[in-house]
Amino acid sequence: MKRSYIHYRAVIITSLLTFAIMLVLLYAPSPFVVTKPGIAVPTNSYIQLAASSQPPSGSFGQGQQGANGEGELLLTAVMLETPSIWKSLGALFAPSKDVKLKRDVLGGASLEEYVEHVTTIMQNSHHNALEAAYRYLHIPYSIEPQAVIVQQSKSRILSTAALKAGDKIVAGVHADGERTSINSIEQLAQWLRLLEGQNQAALVIERDQTERQLDISLAKLDKALSDERLATEVLDVASFIEQRAVIPEDERYKLEIATDNIGGPSAGLVLALTIIDKLTEGDLTKGKRIAVTGTINAEGKVGLIGGVVQKVYATSKQGAHLFIVPKGNEQEAKRTVKRIGSKMEIAGVSSLEEAIAIISSLQ
């Protein structure tokens, strides 16, 4: 009798422990994030000439029509998910997925803040791509500051009175109610310096497409600091992005870019190439389906990206003939192509000029 009791007791305890473990694996918050293959889509529809724009025929004569008709430049992006612990463990055995600690990817921010952060970076990437393309094509342009946006907050736990990633600073408000418009970090710093000796001030910000007013503390106001350092210290944020408009002197070269639903800066190079293709005669791709990834700065320098393995899977599946990647990602991309048995070619580049030279050499 006693032996049977011990046996049933052991079975019950084991069952309860198994049930508890499964609950944790399936439903408990996971400390991991998983990146997996995402989109590989043509960029042609994302960039359009403005209604008043029409480049003169024969202006630059960049590419020639391919034998197979118009080719395509493909924008690539990975998907980020926060699955259960059980699914995270399963992803460890999927070669197309990558499992990382949440804190290493999100940097202590919430998933919502992270999305705001990469979306803001993407907006800045538009401007870099435009500048790089205009410089390459020798199109005169000017820069017009438009807004200051919080790129990253300092703390994960934020009160409703704190600035957070994605907040757009609209204006500063003095204690007497006087409102000063703010479009650049320089203007923000100048306004803050004028507050020395005052006890009360506020910012007007735009959050979730709604304007609101936040009171600010002037305890850290040190006029000797640089503009950006002063703004980050006083407003208690980690960093800002200055949103700018890149305006061509000739209206015929004005473009509209609509990729706000795609986060991160890795689309910079493909956007620059698409802009050049839009502003030149013929088909830059020579009828080929070319995937491109890489950050870009205003001088046309190409930088490293994350998730190149997942992007190789996505671009190969979409039938890309060539995948242009940053030089530092080239070897990993080539190893992935070999592993999955893809015929897609990989080319590493360090600049916009190198990317165009590679495309121009296609037969």
N, C-alpha and C positions, 0 to 999 in steps of 0.2 A: 504493500500500500504506500509506504513511504517512498519507495523507489519510483513508483508511478507519479506521485506528487512532484518529485524533483524533476522528472522528465517533462511533465506538462508545464511546470514553472519555467524550465529552460526554453521550451518551445515558445511560450508566451513572451518571455523577455527578448528572445531573438527576433520574434516577429515585430515587436514594438520598436526595437532598435532599427531593424530594417526599414520599417515604415517611417521612422523619424529621419533616417539618413536619406531616403527617397524624397521626403518632403523638402529637406535642405537642398538636395541636388536639383530638384525640379522647380522649386518656388522661391528659395531664399535669394536675396540680392547677390548678384555675382560680382566678384572683384575684377572680372575680366571684360575686355571688349574684343570683338572678332571683326576683322576686315575680310571681305570676300569680293570676288569679281563684281563690278558694277556695270556702268554704261560705257558704250563706245558708239557715239552718235555723230553724224555729220554736223559741222559747225556752220554750214552755209546759211541756215535759217536763223542763226543766232545774231548774225551781223548783217545789217542792211544799210544802204545809203539813206541818209535823211531825205525827207520829201523834196527839199530844195537842192539836193546834191546830185550832180551828174558830172563825173570826171570827163575832161575832154578826150575825145577819141585819139588813141595812139600816144597818150601821155608818157607811159613808161615802157609798154611792150614787154612785160616780164615773161610770160609763159606762152606755150603754143598748144593748140587743141590736140588732145590725145587721139590715137587711132580708135580707141574704144569709146569715145564720147567723153563727157565731163567726168573727171575723177572726183574724189571726196577727201577732205581732211576730217579725221575723226577725233573728237574730244573724248578723253577717257577719264573715268572717275571710279573710285572704289566705294563700296557700301560698308558702312560701319553699323554694327548692331551690338546690343548688350544682352546676350541670351542668358539662359539659366546656367548654373554651374555644370549641369549634365550636358547640355548642348556645347558649352565651352570645351569640356573634356573631349567630346566627339570631334570638335573642330581641330583638335591637335593632330588627328589622323587624316585630315583632309588636306592634300597638297596645295589646293587652290585657296586655302584660308590661312589666316595668321592670327594667333592668339597673343594678346599682350595684357599686361596689368592696366587696369582702368586709370590708375594715377599717372602712369607713364604716358598715356595718350591724352587724357583730359587735363592733366596738370593740376588736379585738385578742383577743377570746375565741374559744375553739373553738366549733364548732356545738353540741356537747353542752352546754357552759356557757351558750351563748346560749339554748337551749331551757329550761334550768333557770331562767335569769334571767327570761324572759318568763312562765313558768309561775308563778313566785313572785309576779310583779307581778299576774297574774290573780287569785291568791288574795286579794291586798290589795284588788283592784278589787271583789270580792264584798262586802267590809265597807263600802267607800265607798258602794256601791249600796244596801245595806241602810240605812245611816245616812241617806242622802239621801231614801229612800222613807219611812222612819219619820218623819223631820222634816216632810216634805211632808204626811203624814197625821196629824201631831201625836200619834204613838204614843210614849209615854215608853219610854226604853230606857237601858241602861247598857253600858259598855265594859269588857271583861275581857281583859287581855293574856294571850296563850296561848303564844307562842313568838317567838324571835328567829331569823331566817333570813338567811343571807348572800345579799345581792342580787347583788353583783359582787365578784370577787376583783381584786387589783391586778395580778397578773402572769398572762400566758398560759401560761407554763411553770411548772407547780406540782408540788411533791413530794407524796408520799402523806401527808406530815405537815402539809400546808398546808390551810387552809380554802378551799373553793371554792363557787361559786354553787350555791344549793340546799341547802347544809348547814344543818341545824336544830340550834341550840345547846340542849342539854337540861339540863346542869348544869355546875358548876365543881367541881373536886376539889383540895383542899389537899394539901400535901406529906404530911400525916399520914393522908391517905385520906378525910378528912371531905368529904361531898358536899353541895353547895348547889344546889337547884333554881333554874333561871333561866327566867323567862317573859316578861321585858321588857328593853328596853335599859337602863332605870333599874336593874333588879336586876343586870344584867350589869356595869354600871359600878360599882355599890356593892360587888359581890364583888371586882372587880379592885382597887379602892382598899384593900380589906382586905389585899391581898397585898403592900403596900409593905414593903420590907425582906426579903422572902422571895426565895429563889433558884429555887424549883421549884413548878410548879402545872400543872394539866391541864384540858382541857375534855372533857366527854362530848358527842358530837354524834351526830345521826342522819343517815346517808347511805345511799341505796339501801335504805331500810327496815331498816337494820342499825345498831345503836349501836356506836360505837368511841370510843377515848380518844386525844386528841392533846395532847402536851406543848406548853406555850407559853412564850415568852420574856418576861420582865418588864423588859427593858432600856429600853423606851420608856414606862414607867409614870410619868405625870405627873398627880398627883391634882387639879391645878388646871384641867385641861381639862374641857370639857362632857362629859356622859354619852356622847353618840354619838361625839364626837371621840376621847375616851379609848378607847372600844371599838375603833374603826377603827384607831387608831395601834398599840395594844398587840397586836391580833390580826392586823394587817397585811392588812386588806381595804379595798375601796373604799367599800362601803356595806352597810347592813343594812336589812331590812324587819321591822317589828314586826307579827307576826300577831296579830289581835285578834278576839274574839268580840263580836258585837253582839247583846245579849240584851234582848228586849222585857220590860217589867215584867209585862205580861199574857201568859201562856203561849199564849193562843189566837192570837197573832200570830207565833208562832215559825215560821220557814221553814227549809227545807233546800235548799241550792244545790249543784248538781253539774255544774260546767263545768271541772273540773281538767284535762281533756284539751285545752282551748283556751287558747293562750298570749296574753299581752299584755293591756293595760288598756282596749282600745277597746270592749269589751263592757259597760263600766260603765253607760252611759246606757240601753241596752236592758234590762239586768238590773233597773235601778231602775224602769223603766216596767212591766216584767213583774210585779215585786213589787207595785206599786200595783194592777195589774189583778187579781192574785190576792186582794188584801185588800179589794177593793171589789165592789159588785154590778154585774151586767151585763157588757157587752163594751166595754172601753176603746177598741178599734179600730173599733167600729161596723161590723163585718163586713168591714173592709178588710185587705189584706195589706200590712203596713207594715214596711219594713226600717229599722234604726236602727244608727248607729255613733257613737262618741264616748266619751272618757274622762269620768269624773265624780268630783268630790270630795264629802266629807261634807256640804258646804253646798249641793250641787246644781249647782255650776258645771260647764259642759261644756268640755272641752279638745280640741285638735287631734288628729288621728290620721294614720297613714301608710297608703298603699295605697288611697286613695279611688277612683282610677281602676279598679283591679282589683275593688273592691267594687261599683262601679256595674255592671260587666259581670256579676258574679255575681248581684246582686239583680234586675237587669233580666231575666236568663235565668230566674229563679224566679218571674217574674210579679208583682213588687211594684208596688202602685199608687203608693206614696209612699216616698221614701228620705229619712230625717231624718239630717242630718250636722252636724258642728260648723260654726259660722259661718265660720270661717277656711278650711274645705274646700268651701264652697258653690259658688264660681265654677268651680273645677276639676271638680266633680261635674256641674254644669250643662253645661259644655263637652263632657264625655264623653258625656252623654246625647244631646246634639245630634249629636255625631259618629257615634254608633252608631244613630241614628234611633229611640231608645226613646221611648215615651209616658209613662214613669215620671216623676212629679213629684219635684223636689228642694226641700227646705226646710232652711235653715240655722238653727241655734239656739245660744244661749249658756248656757242653763240648763235644768234639768228643767222648771221652770214653763212656759217657752216651748214645749218639746216637747209638753207636755200641752195647752197652748192650741191648738197647731196641729192635734193629733189631734181635739180637741173641736170644732173648726170644720169638720171633714169632714162632708159631706152624704151 
